[in-house]
Amino acid sequence: MPPRLNTRLTTASRPKEEYNKFQGRRILVDLAAVNDQSGRFEGTDWLESKINAKQSIGFHLIWTLDRSQGENHPVAMVCFADNNTVLLLRTHRTENWLPPIVIRVLQTQSCTKVTIDWEKHSKGKMDNTFHWQPLGMEDLADVSRKKGVNGIGLKQLARALEVNIKKDASVERSDWTVDNITEDQLEYAAEEVYFTYVLHDRLLAMVDIELENPHMEDGLLAMAPGWEDQGIRRRHDGLHCDVCCVGPMSDPKNVPEHLKAKKHIRNIKVLLGITGGEDDNTPLEIADDWVMNGIEVPEKNNHKYEFICKHCDTLLQMGNVKAHIASKRHKRLVDGLIDDPSQEHNPLSRFKEQLLVRIWNLPDYVKVLEPSSLICEICPVTADSVQQMLNHLAGNNHRKKCFAHKPTPQPELIFVKERDRLEDLLSGAPIIRTGHQAPKKKREPALSTAAKTATTAATTATTAATTAATAAAKAPMTSAPTRPVPVAATPTAGDSAQTAPALATVLEGGQSPSGKINATATTAAAATATTSAVS
């Protein structure tokens, strides 16, 4: 019997699978080697160009996988990418510190950060490591659902879009905190963030799936104003709430009931960064971007979720706050343009003027980012105007982080309108930036000795005129002829000392038919003497 042929291919004879690769510029930076003062590194200019051009950018976090229930490894690498560049920032030795430009990128709403499965995996790690959340996030999984592309995870989604990526699981499970990172790890990190960005571009080029449901009547899926701001989205099978992951709601009549539900209101508050308010005794605490724009909870709040804009003096419902902040009138009030509209089209010049006046009152941990923004390194929060930063520094969220700041708590701040400055909440002392001084109060010019003498004499004459007028008013009427009252000439600084005797002479008689002295002219003359003496 002839031997059986081995029909299985050996490893050597098996055809090698071809993968798509990233072939652009790769930048690796260990943040432990970055200067804390300047915060600049290779790749800073590239990140700044993304912010200035308001372009989207791939974003991904990498950490050593948690193998047991008690483990919670921090983020070891922060990755950014576009079509030609990948920036890998190692954070394994810097704990929760990030350079100002990285914070600015992550806090800039107009610079969209493209990621995948953010809510499921990376959001918790971001919070545990850096203790804050980025803005302007767009999840690849959400975009793929809108386009009708099925796929769980980056590799499956790439396969659905005819892109073959390697994504070695053994490299993913490796130790990302080692000092000498391997080439396989660098390749894995680069391709993870690069293909996230590339697949996003491909999905955006596709059309949204059509709404097809022959059992629905015309207008059944119509969206009412304000629903989109509350997280309601229209899909092919009905209305969905992306905030609560509820749907489909095939009848729009169900949507208002859902929007009033406690679960939806609680989820909206979490999404907007609002805390508290569950009970009547628990105050609402609102998100930093609302605080910077002057949104507050009024002292007498008849409606549980009602807010007030302190700049516009307007009451707002929660769903209207976003549109109010974006309004032109509100922006002009926040930026101080209501009295000077000519500065509206020159924001850089306006920012520098405001900063010049207010820089002395900003704490040292508020840094200036070129060309026209500020960053609070404690929170961290960026602001496009000085007024927005003052609102943030005086807010409750910032105050809590100052109290819990390590290794040394920072003073809790309050903005006092009467003195138009930030002060220490406990001591009441003004906040003075290192290397600056508080502006001196304007004092009235001192009077000379002669001016003081003339002023005293004029004051005495005025008092005498008032006393005489009162006495004359009380005196009985007489039939004596009325003596005309001389008109006093306007005194000068040289003869103001003789003004008082002259005025006294005028007051010795001169009773009018009504029994009253013409004290008005006399008092006016005394006031004129005082003015001349001072000048």
C-alpha positions as CSV (number, residue, x, y, z in Angstrom):
1,M,0.0,0.0,0.0
2,P,1.5,3.3,-1.0
3,P,2.2,5.8,1.7
4,R,-0.5,8.6,2.2
5,L,0.5,12.0,0.9
6,N,0.6,14.8,3.4
7,T,-1.7,17.3,1.8
8,R,-1.3,20.0,4.6
9,L,1.2,22.8,3.8
10,T,4.1,23.2,6.1
11,T,4.8,26.5,7.7
12,A,7.6,27.2,5.3
13,S,5.6,26.4,2.2
14,R,2.4,28.3,3.3
15,P,2.0,31.6,1.4
16,K,2.9,34.6,3.5
17,E,-0.1,36.9,4.1
18,E,0.3,40.4,3.0
19,Y,-0.7,43.3,5.2
20,N,-1.3,47.0,4.7
21,K,1.5,49.0,6.4
22,F,2.1,52.5,7.6
23,Q,5.0,53.9,5.6
24,G,5.1,57.6,6.7
25,R,7.0,59.5,9.3
26,R,7.0,58.1,12.8
27,I,8.0,60.2,15.8
28,L,8.7,58.6,19.2
29,V,9.0,60.9,22.3
30,D,9.6,59.9,25.9
31,L,7.7,62.6,27.9
32,A,10.1,62.1,30.8
33,A,12.8,63.8,28.7
34,V,10.6,66.8,27.8
35,N,11.4,70.1,29.6
36,D,8.6,71.0,32.0
37,Q,9.0,74.7,31.4
38,S,8.9,74.9,27.6
39,G,6.9,71.7,27.1
40,R,8.1,71.5,23.5
41,F,9.2,68.4,21.7
42,E,9.5,67.0,18.2
43,G,6.0,66.9,16.9
44,T,4.8,70.1,18.7
45,D,4.6,72.1,15.5
46,W,2.7,69.3,13.8
47,L,0.1,69.3,16.6
48,E,-0.2,73.0,16.5
49,S,-0.9,72.9,12.7
50,K,-3.8,70.5,13.3
51,I,-5.3,72.9,15.9
52,N,-4.9,76.0,13.7
53,A,-6.3,74.2,10.6
54,K,-9.1,72.6,12.6
55,Q,-8.3,69.2,11.1
56,S,-9.3,65.8,12.5
57,I,-6.6,63.6,14.0
58,G,-6.3,59.9,14.9
59,F,-6.1,59.3,18.7
60,H,-5.4,56.2,20.6
61,L,-4.3,55.1,24.1
62,I,-2.2,52.1,24.9
63,W,-1.6,50.4,28.3
64,T,-0.4,47.1,29.6
65,L,-3.5,44.8,29.7
66,D,-5.0,44.2,33.2
67,R,-4.8,40.4,33.7
68,S,-6.6,40.2,37.0
69,Q,-9.6,41.9,38.6
70,G,-7.4,44.0,41.0
71,E,-5.0,45.4,38.3
72,N,-5.4,48.8,36.9
73,H,-2.4,49.8,34.8
74,P,-2.1,53.4,33.8
75,V,-1.8,54.7,30.2
76,A,1.7,54.0,28.9
77,M,1.5,55.7,25.5
78,V,-0.6,58.4,23.8
79,C,-0.8,58.2,20.0
80,F,-1.8,60.7,17.3
81,A,-1.8,60.2,13.5
82,D,-2.9,61.5,10.1
83,N,-2.2,60.2,6.6
84,N,1.6,60.9,6.7
85,T,2.6,61.2,10.4
86,V,2.4,59.2,13.6
87,L,3.3,60.7,16.9
88,L,3.9,58.2,19.8
89,L,4.2,59.8,23.3
90,R,5.4,57.5,26.1
91,T,3.8,58.3,29.4
92,H,5.0,55.4,31.5
93,R,7.3,57.5,33.6
94,T,5.4,60.8,33.8
95,E,2.2,59.6,35.6
96,N,-0.6,62.1,34.9
97,W,1.5,64.9,33.4
98,L,1.0,65.9,29.7
99,P,2.6,68.8,27.8
100,P,0.5,71.9,27.3
101,I,0.2,71.3,23.5
102,V,-1.2,67.8,24.1
103,I,-3.8,69.1,26.5
104,R,-4.7,71.8,24.1
105,V,-5.2,69.4,21.3
106,L,-7.4,67.1,23.4
107,Q,-9.4,70.1,24.8
108,T,-10.0,71.8,21.4
109,Q,-13.5,71.0,20.2
110,S,-12.8,71.9,16.6
111,C,-9.9,69.5,16.3
112,T,-11.9,66.2,16.1
113,K,-10.1,63.2,17.7
114,V,-11.0,60.0,15.9
115,T,-10.9,56.9,18.0
116,I,-12.6,53.5,18.3
117,D,-14.5,51.9,21.2
118,W,-13.8,54.9,23.4
119,E,-16.7,54.5,25.8
120,K,-16.0,50.8,26.2
121,H,-12.3,50.7,26.8
122,S,-10.3,54.0,26.7
123,K,-12.5,56.4,28.5
124,G,-12.0,54.8,31.9
125,K,-8.3,54.6,31.5
126,M,-8.1,58.3,30.5
127,D,-10.0,59.2,33.7
128,N,-7.9,56.9,35.9
129,T,-4.6,58.1,34.6
130,F,-5.1,61.8,33.8
131,H,-8.3,62.5,35.7
132,W,-10.1,64.4,32.9
133,Q,-11.8,63.8,29.6
134,P,-11.0,65.2,26.1
135,L,-13.5,67.1,24.0
136,G,-14.4,66.7,20.3
137,M,-14.3,62.9,20.2
138,E,-15.7,60.9,17.3
139,D,-15.9,57.1,17.6
140,L,-15.3,55.0,14.5
141,A,-17.9,52.5,15.7
142,D,-20.6,55.2,15.6
143,V,-19.6,56.3,12.1
144,S,-19.6,52.8,10.8
145,R,-23.2,52.2,12.1
146,K,-24.4,55.3,10.3
147,K,-22.9,54.0,7.1
148,G,-24.2,50.5,7.5
149,V,-20.8,48.8,7.9
150,N,-20.7,45.9,10.3
151,G,-17.6,45.1,12.3
152,I,-16.6,44.8,15.9
153,G,-13.2,46.2,16.7
154,L,-10.6,47.8,14.4
155,K,-9.5,44.6,12.7
156,Q,-13.0,43.4,11.7
157,L,-14.0,46.9,10.6
158,A,-10.8,47.1,8.4
159,R,-11.6,43.8,6.8
160,A,-15.1,45.0,6.0
161,L,-13.6,48.0,4.2
162,E,-11.1,45.7,2.4
163,V,-8.1,46.8,4.5
164,N,-5.9,44.0,5.9
165,I,-4.0,44.9,9.1
166,K,-1.8,42.6,11.2
167,K,-2.7,43.6,14.8
168,D,-0.7,40.9,16.5
169,A,-2.4,39.9,19.8
170,S,0.9,38.8,21.4
171,V,2.3,42.3,21.0
172,E,-0.9,43.8,22.4
173,R,-0.5,41.8,25.5
174,S,3.1,42.7,26.0
175,D,4.6,45.0,28.7
176,W,4.3,48.6,27.5
177,T,6.2,50.0,30.5
178,V,9.7,48.6,29.6
179,D,12.5,51.1,29.1
180,N,13.6,49.6,25.8
181,I,10.5,49.3,23.7
182,T,10.7,46.9,20.8
183,E,10.2,47.6,17.1
184,D,7.2,45.3,17.0
185,Q,5.5,47.4,19.8
186,L,6.3,50.6,17.9
187,E,4.9,49.1,14.7
188,Y,1.7,47.9,16.5
189,A,1.1,51.3,18.1
190,A,1.7,53.3,14.9
191,E,-0.7,51.1,12.8
192,E,-3.4,51.1,15.5
193,V,-3.8,54.8,15.5
194,Y,-3.0,55.2,11.8
195,F,-5.6,52.8,10.5
196,T,-8.2,54.3,12.9
197,Y,-7.6,57.6,11.0
198,V,-7.6,56.1,7.6
199,L,-10.8,54.0,8.1
200,H,-12.5,57.1,9.3
201,D,-11.7,58.9,6.0
202,R,-13.1,56.0,4.0
203,L,-16.3,55.9,6.0
204,L,-16.9,59.6,5.6
205,A,-16.7,59.1,1.8
206,M,-19.6,56.7,1.9
207,V,-23.3,57.7,1.9
208,D,-25.5,57.2,5.0
209,I,-27.8,54.2,4.8
210,E,-31.3,55.1,3.5
211,L,-34.4,55.1,5.7
212,E,-36.5,52.2,4.5
213,N,-39.6,51.0,6.4
214,P,-42.7,50.5,4.2
215,H,-44.9,50.0,7.3
216,M,-44.4,53.6,8.5
217,E,-46.6,56.5,7.5
218,D,-45.3,59.8,6.2
219,G,-43.8,62.0,8.9
220,L,-43.7,59.2,11.5
221,L,-39.9,59.5,11.9
222,A,-39.9,63.3,11.9
223,M,-37.4,64.9,14.3
224,A,-38.7,67.7,16.5
225,P,-36.6,70.7,17.3
226,G,-34.2,70.1,20.3
227,W,-34.3,66.3,20.1
228,E,-30.9,66.0,18.5
229,D,-29.3,68.1,21.3
230,Q,-30.9,65.6,23.8
231,G,-29.2,62.6,22.0
232,I,-32.1,61.5,19.8
233,R,-30.9,60.1,16.4
234,R,-32.9,58.9,13.4
235,R,-31.9,55.5,11.9
236,H,-33.3,53.1,9.4
237,D,-35.6,51.4,11.9
238,G,-36.8,54.3,14.0
239,L,-35.6,56.8,16.6
240,H,-32.8,55.9,18.9
241,C,-31.4,57.7,22.0
242,D,-27.7,57.5,21.8
243,V,-27.3,58.7,25.3
244,C,-29.3,55.9,26.9
245,C,-28.7,53.3,24.1
246,V,-32.5,52.9,23.8
247,G,-34.3,52.2,20.5
248,P,-35.9,51.9,18.1
249,M,-38.7,54.1,19.1
250,S,-41.0,53.8,16.0
251,D,-43.5,56.3,17.3
252,P,-42.3,59.9,18.0
253,K,-44.9,60.2,20.7
254,N,-42.7,58.0,22.9
255,V,-39.8,60.4,22.6
256,P,-41.1,63.2,24.9
257,E,-41.9,60.7,27.6
258,H,-38.4,59.2,27.3
259,L,-36.8,62.7,27.5
260,K,-38.6,63.3,30.8
261,A,-37.5,60.0,32.3
262,K,-35.1,60.2,35.3
263,K,-32.7,57.8,33.6
264,H,-32.3,60.0,30.5
265,I,-32.0,63.2,32.6
266,R,-29.3,61.5,34.7
267,N,-27.4,60.3,31.6
268,I,-27.6,63.8,30.0
269,K,-26.1,65.3,33.1
270,V,-23.3,62.8,33.1
271,L,-22.7,63.6,29.4
272,L,-22.6,67.3,30.0
273,G,-20.5,67.0,33.2
274,I,-23.3,68.1,35.5
275,T,-23.3,66.5,38.9
276,G,-25.7,66.8,41.9
277,G,-29.3,67.8,41.8
278,E,-30.6,64.3,42.5
279,D,-32.3,65.6,45.6
280,D,-33.6,69.0,46.4
281,N,-30.8,69.5,48.9
282,T,-28.0,68.6,46.5
283,P,-26.9,71.6,44.4
284,L,-26.1,71.2,40.7
285,E,-22.5,71.4,39.6
286,I,-22.0,72.2,35.9
287,A,-19.3,71.5,33.4
288,D,-16.1,73.6,33.0
289,D,-17.0,74.9,29.5
290,W,-20.3,76.2,30.8
291,V,-18.6,77.8,33.8
292,M,-16.1,79.6,31.5
293,N,-19.0,81.0,29.6
294,G,-20.7,82.4,32.7
295,I,-23.4,79.7,33.1
296,E,-24.6,79.4,36.7
297,V,-27.3,77.8,38.8
298,P,-29.5,80.7,40.1
299,E,-29.9,81.0,43.8
300,K,-33.7,80.8,43.6
301,N,-34.2,77.9,41.2
302,N,-37.8,77.2,40.7
303,H,-37.1,74.7,38.0
304,K,-34.7,71.9,38.9
305,Y,-32.7,72.1,35.6
306,E,-32.8,75.8,35.0
307,F,-29.6,77.9,34.6
308,I,-28.7,81.5,34.2
309,C,-26.1,83.3,32.1
310,K,-24.5,86.0,34.3
311,H,-23.2,87.9,31.3
312,C,-26.6,88.1,29.5
313,D,-28.8,87.9,32.6
314,T,-30.9,85.2,30.8
315,L,-32.6,82.2,32.3
316,L,-32.0,79.0,30.2
317,Q,-33.3,75.4,30.1
318,M,-30.6,72.8,29.9
319,G,-31.3,72.0,26.3
320,N,-30.9,75.6,25.3
321,V,-27.5,76.3,27.0
322,K,-25.4,75.1,24.1
323,A,-27.2,77.3,21.5
324,H,-27.0,80.3,23.8
325,I,-23.2,79.9,24.3
326,A,-22.8,79.8,20.5
327,S,-24.9,83.0,20.0
328,K,-23.1,86.1,18.7
329,R,-24.5,88.4,21.4
330,H,-23.2,86.1,24.2
331,K,-19.8,85.8,22.7
332,R,-19.5,89.6,22.4
333,L,-20.5,90.0,26.0
334,V,-18.0,87.4,27.2
335,D,-15.2,89.0,25.1
336,G,-16.1,92.6,26.2
337,L,-17.2,93.7,22.8
338,I,-20.6,95.1,23.7
339,D,-19.1,98.6,24.1
340,D,-16.4,98.3,21.4
341,P,-17.7,96.4,18.4
342,S,-14.7,97.5,16.3
343,Q,-12.5,94.8,18.1
344,E,-14.8,92.0,17.0
345,H,-12.8,91.0,13.9
346,N,-9.4,91.3,15.7
347,P,-9.5,88.6,18.4
348,L,-5.7,88.4,18.7
349,S,-5.3,92.1,19.5
350,R,-8.3,91.9,21.9
351,F,-6.8,88.9,23.7
352,K,-3.5,90.6,24.2
353,E,-5.2,93.8,25.6
354,Q,-7.2,91.8,28.1
355,L,-4.2,89.8,29.1
356,L,-2.1,92.9,29.7
357,V,-4.7,94.3,32.1
358,R,-5.4,91.0,33.9
359,I,-2.2,89.0,33.9
360,W,-1.2,90.2,37.4
361,N,-4.3,88.6,38.9
362,L,-3.9,85.1,37.2
363,P,-2.3,82.4,39.4
364,D,1.0,80.9,38.3
365,Y,-0.5,77.6,37.1
366,V,-2.4,79.5,34.4
367,K,-0.1,79.4,31.3
368,V,-0.3,81.4,28.1
369,L,-0.5,79.4,25.0
370,E,0.3,81.0,21.7
371,P,-1.2,82.7,19.9
372,S,-4.3,83.5,21.9
373,S,-5.4,81.0,24.6
374,L,-4.9,80.2,28.3
375,I,-4.6,76.9,30.0
376,C,-5.2,75.9,33.7
377,E,-2.7,73.2,34.4
378,I,-4.6,71.9,37.5
379,C,-7.8,70.9,35.8
380,P,-6.7,71.1,32.8
381,V,-8.9,73.5,30.9
382,T,-8.2,75.8,28.0
383,A,-9.9,79.2,27.4
384,D,-9.9,81.4,24.4
385,S,-10.4,84.6,26.4
386,V,-9.3,86.0,29.8
387,Q,-12.9,86.4,31.0
388,Q,-13.5,82.7,30.3
389,M,-10.5,81.7,32.4
390,L,-11.6,84.0,35.2
391,N,-15.0,82.3,35.2
392,H,-13.3,78.9,35.4
393,L,-11.0,79.9,38.2
394,A,-13.9,81.1,40.3
395,G,-16.0,78.0,39.6
396,N,-16.8,75.1,42.0
397,N,-15.1,72.5,39.8
398,H,-11.8,74.3,39.9
399,R,-12.1,75.0,43.6
400,K,-12.5,71.3,44.4
401,K,-9.4,70.4,42.3
402,C,-7.4,73.1,44.1
403,F,-8.4,71.6,47.4
404,A,-7.4,68.1,46.3
405,H,-4.2,69.1,44.4
406,K,-1.1,67.1,45.1
407,P,1.5,67.4,46.5
408,T,0.4,70.8,47.8
409,P,-3.2,72.1,47.9
410,Q,-3.7,75.4,46.0
411,P,-5.7,78.3,47.4
412,E,-9.4,78.2,46.6
413,L,-10.4,81.3,44.6
414,I,-13.4,83.6,44.3
415,F,-14.0,86.5,42.0
416,V,-15.2,89.7,43.8
417,K,-17.2,91.9,41.5
418,E,-16.9,95.0,43.7
419,R,-13.1,94.9,43.5
420,D,-13.0,93.3,40.0
421,R,-10.4,90.7,40.9
422,L,-9.7,87.2,42.0
423,E,-9.1,86.7,45.7
424,D,-8.2,83.9,48.1
425,L,-11.4,82.5,49.4
426,L,-10.1,82.2,53.0
427,S,-7.9,85.2,53.5
428,G,-9.5,87.6,51.1
429,A,-6.1,88.6,49.8
430,P,-5.8,89.3,46.0
431,I,-4.1,86.7,43.8
432,I,-0.9,88.1,42.6
433,R,1.1,86.4,39.9
434,T,4.9,85.8,40.5
435,G,6.8,88.7,39.0
436,H,3.8,91.1,38.9
437,Q,2.3,93.7,41.1
438,A,-1.3,94.7,41.8
439,P,-2.2,98.0,40.0
440,K,-2.1,100.9,42.3
441,K,-5.2,102.8,43.2
442,K,-5.7,106.2,41.6
443,R,-5.4,109.0,44.1
444,E,-6.8,112.5,43.9
445,P,-4.1,115.2,43.4
446,A,-3.0,116.9,46.7
447,L,-4.1,120.5,47.2
448,S,-1.6,123.3,47.9
449,T,-1.7,125.3,51.2
450,A,-3.3,128.3,49.5
451,A,-5.9,126.1,47.9
452,K,-6.7,124.5,51.2
453,T,-7.1,127.9,52.9
454,A,-9.4,129.1,50.1
455,T,-11.5,126.0,50.2
456,T,-11.9,126.3,54.0
457,A,-13.0,129.9,53.6
458,A,-15.5,129.1,50.9
459,T,-16.9,126.3,52.9
460,T,-17.4,128.6,55.9
461,A,-19.1,131.1,53.7
462,T,-21.5,128.5,52.3
463,T,-22.4,127.4,55.9
464,A,-23.0,131.0,56.9
465,A,-25.2,131.6,53.9
466,T,-27.3,128.5,54.7
467,T,-27.6,129.6,58.4
468,A,-28.6,133.1,57.5
469,A,-31.2,131.9,55.0
470,T,-32.8,129.7,57.6
471,A,-32.9,132.5,60.2
472,A,-34.4,134.9,57.7
473,A,-37.1,132.5,56.7
474,K,-38.2,132.2,60.3
475,A,-38.1,136.0,61.0
476,P,-41.4,138.0,60.9
477,M,-42.3,140.1,57.9
478,T,-41.4,143.9,58.0
479,S,-42.5,146.8,56.0
480,A,-39.0,148.1,55.5
481,P,-38.0,148.7,51.9
482,T,-36.2,146.0,50.2
483,R,-32.5,146.6,49.7
484,P,-31.1,145.2,46.4
485,V,-28.7,142.4,46.7
486,P,-25.3,143.1,45.2
487,V,-24.2,140.6,42.6
488,A,-20.9,139.0,43.6
489,A,-18.2,138.9,41.0
490,T,-16.7,135.6,40.2
491,P,-13.6,135.3,42.4
492,T,-10.3,134.1,41.2
493,A,-7.6,132.1,43.0
494,G,-5.9,135.3,44.1
495,D,-8.9,137.0,45.8
496,S,-10.7,133.9,47.0
497,A,-9.5,134.5,50.5
498,Q,-11.6,137.8,50.6
499,T,-14.7,136.0,49.3
500,A,-16.0,135.0,52.7
501,P,-16.2,138.5,54.2
502,A,-17.9,139.8,51.0
503,L,-20.5,137.1,51.1
504,A,-21.1,137.9,54.8
505,T,-21.7,141.6,53.9
506,V,-24.3,140.6,51.3
507,L,-26.1,138.5,53.9
508,E,-26.5,141.3,56.4
509,G,-29.8,142.6,54.9
510,G,-31.5,142.1,51.7
511,Q,-34.8,140.5,52.8
512,S,-37.0,139.8,49.9
513,P,-40.8,140.4,50.0
514,S,-41.3,136.8,50.8
515,G,-39.0,137.1,53.9
516,K,-36.2,135.0,52.4
517,I,-32.6,135.8,51.5
518,N,-31.4,135.2,48.0
519,A,-29.2,132.4,49.3
520,T,-29.1,130.6,46.0
521,A,-26.9,133.1,44.3
522,T,-24.8,133.4,47.4
523,T,-24.2,129.7,47.6
524,A,-23.4,129.5,43.9
525,A,-20.8,132.2,44.4
526,A,-19.2,130.3,47.3
527,A,-19.1,127.1,45.1
528,T,-17.4,129.1,42.4
529,A,-14.8,130.3,44.8
530,T,-14.1,126.8,45.9
531,T,-13.7,125.6,42.3
532,S,-11.3,128.5,41.5
533,A,-9.2,127.8,44.6
534,V,-8.8,124.1,43.8
535,S,-7.9,124.7,40.2
